Amino acid sequence: MSAKELVITAPKGIVVGGDADETYEYYSLVSGERVELTEDEARKSKSWHVAFKRSIVSVNGGPAGIGGIIGACINPPVSVSREEFASLGDADWREKFNAVKSIPDNVKLLPEGVESAILGWCVEKDGLWTPPAAKGWKIRLADGKGYAKMRVKEIDEDGVTVTMLYAVQAEKGGALSEDKTIVMEPGESFSFVSGEIVEPSGLNWDIQHTGEKLLLNSPVNGDGVAGAIGSNKYGANWSEITNPGDSIAYFMDEYGSLLRSPKWYRYNIDGTHKIHPNGAVYGLRTADGDFKLQIFEYSGVGNMKVRYEQV
């Protein structure tokens, strides 16, 4: 079977941080065609294999759908300096793609998972987990009306009990509350508005501690539109966040962890804050056979070209 291509064209008006009304585009690797599905329909359908939204690539498995697809990176991204990377192009990516003949037996295949928007909240040093100094996040709350700023203040020696410092902004442009703290154990959910540990239902919760991740009440996890933006990306730290509702967009939790382990792209190679494919090839084991897949072109915010082939 020869390689085929998918051409993904991003909807107009798409923004980097995403929008609550934005949806995935679903494709079948058997037909090579787009499958028209809502997100609710997609979770209950086996008719699609891969889905695309901005730089997010999700597969039909795990919490994303009932397709049972598992996969892994089977030809890793190139690991070279920025200068060397700038000289590489699709001829190099095609060579990496063609080198893959099958999914190796020794590769551990994993299901799809949720990628949290709150990244880097804990750092391992000398065998202990510690919070990053001064790093904060601006949080859009689950109801889409209120905001908060938040940082992880302490992580107990067990590596899972988290103490967070936070302040709440009831509405965009409003005053911040005084700083408060909350201690969260794995499995607990928290409401910034009530300041209490709550049962995760409807819009009454904003953030959930799983033990490994801090998840938000956004469409892949719940009924809300909670989002986050990390201060490290925009030159601010916790003490400098005075208006957490001032960002033009907030990143929500998304499916797509499989193609981020490792990521299929490198960011800001040339100082223009663009995404550049890095040659990574992924193997997907599906009910319709094994496939290899590679994103080889990306432009704008969500326009991409994908090559794939059954192996």
Secondary structure, 3 states (H helix, E strand, C coil): CCCEEEEECCCCCCCCCCCCCCCCEEECCCCCCEECCCHHHHHCCCCCCEEEECCEEEECCHHHCCCCCEEEEEECCCCCCHHHHHCCCHHHHHHHHHHCCCCCCCCCCEECCEECCCCCCCEEECCEEECCCCCCEEEECCCCCCEEEEEEEEECCCCCCEEEEEEEECCCCCCECCCEEEEECCCCEEECCCCEEECCCCCCCCEEECCCCEEECCCCCCCCCCEEEEHHHCCCCHHHCCCCCCCCCCECCEECCCCECCECEEECCCCCCCEEECCCEEEEEECCEEEEEEEEEEECCCEEEEEEEEC
